Amino acid sequence: MSTCHVKKGDEIVVISGSERGKRGKVINVQPDKNRLIVEGIKLIKRHMKKSSQHPEGAIVEREGTIHASNVVKAEIFDARTVRTAPKNSNA
């Protein structure tokens, strides 16, 4: 089993793909497939059969998986984008 650089509950930023730039919280990690389920990212539609919960049937939107290489922890992303102002050498 391989390990992943993020874990359940971490806030991440998507750095690649159609969801680039979006932030979310990790709901589930699948280390064997190297994939994550992130809150509000990669929403997919599932058609539900008729049941006691959905007597008419339903179309439910839920999160799909995203590859772990396409995300980075939010604190690392923020630290990477923060830049110090250039110092004025004329003073």
C-alpha positions in Angstrom: 0.0 0.0 0.0 1.3 3.4 -0.9 1.0 6.6 1.1 -0.5 9.9 0.1 0.7 13.5 0.8 -2.7 14.5 2.0 -5.1 13.0 4.5 -8.7 13.1 5.4 -9.7 16.5 6.7 -6.9 18.5 4.9 -7.8 21.6 2.9 -6.4 21.3 -0.6 -6.1 23.4 -3.8 -6.5 21.8 -7.2 -3.5 22.7 -9.4 -4.3 20.8 -12.6 -7.3 19.8 -14.6 -10.8 21.2 -15.3 -11.2 22.1 -11.6 -8.0 24.1 -11.4 -7.8 26.8 -8.7 -10.7 25.4 -6.6 -10.3 24.7 -2.9 -11.9 22.0 -0.8 -11.7 19.6 2.1 -10.7 16.0 1.7 -13.6 13.7 2.4 -12.0 10.3 1.6 -8.5 9.0 0.5 -8.0 5.9 -1.6 -4.3 5.3 -1.3 -4.4 2.0 -3.3 -5.7 4.0 -6.3 -3.9 7.2 -5.4 -7.1 9.2 -5.6 -9.1 11.5 -3.4 -12.7 12.6 -2.9 -12.8 16.3 -2.2 -15.9 18.3 -1.0 -17.4 20.3 -3.9 -14.8 19.2 -6.5 -15.5 17.1 -9.6 -19.3 16.8 -9.1 -20.9 13.9 -11.0 -24.6 13.0 -11.5 -25.9 9.6 -10.4 -29.3 8.3 -11.5 -31.0 6.6 -8.5 -33.6 3.8 -9.0 -37.0 4.1 -7.3 -36.7 3.2 -3.6 -38.3 4.1 -0.3 -36.0 7.1 0.0 -36.6 8.2 -3.6 -40.1 7.0 -4.6 -39.9 8.8 -8.0 -36.3 8.0 -8.5 -33.8 10.9 -8.6 -30.7 12.4 -10.1 -28.2 12.9 -7.3 -25.1 15.1 -7.6 -22.0 13.9 -5.6 -18.3 14.2 -5.6 -16.1 12.1 -7.9 -12.5 11.2 -7.5 -9.5 13.3 -8.4 -5.9 12.1 -8.7 -3.6 12.9 -5.8 -1.0 14.4 -8.1 -3.4 17.2 -9.2 -3.7 18.6 -5.7 -1.5 20.4 -3.1 -2.2 21.3 0.5 -3.7 24.8 0.9 -1.0 26.0 3.4 1.8 25.0 1.0 0.0 26.6 -1.9 -0.5 29.8 0.1 3.1 29.9 1.2 4.2 29.4 -2.3 2.2 32.4 -3.7 3.1 34.8 -0.9 5.9 37.0 -2.0 7.9 39.6 -0.1 8.0 43.1 -1.4 11.3 44.1 -3.1 13.5 46.2 -0.9 14.4 49.7 -2.1 18.2 50.1 -2.1 18.0 53.8 -2.7 17.2 54.7 0.9 
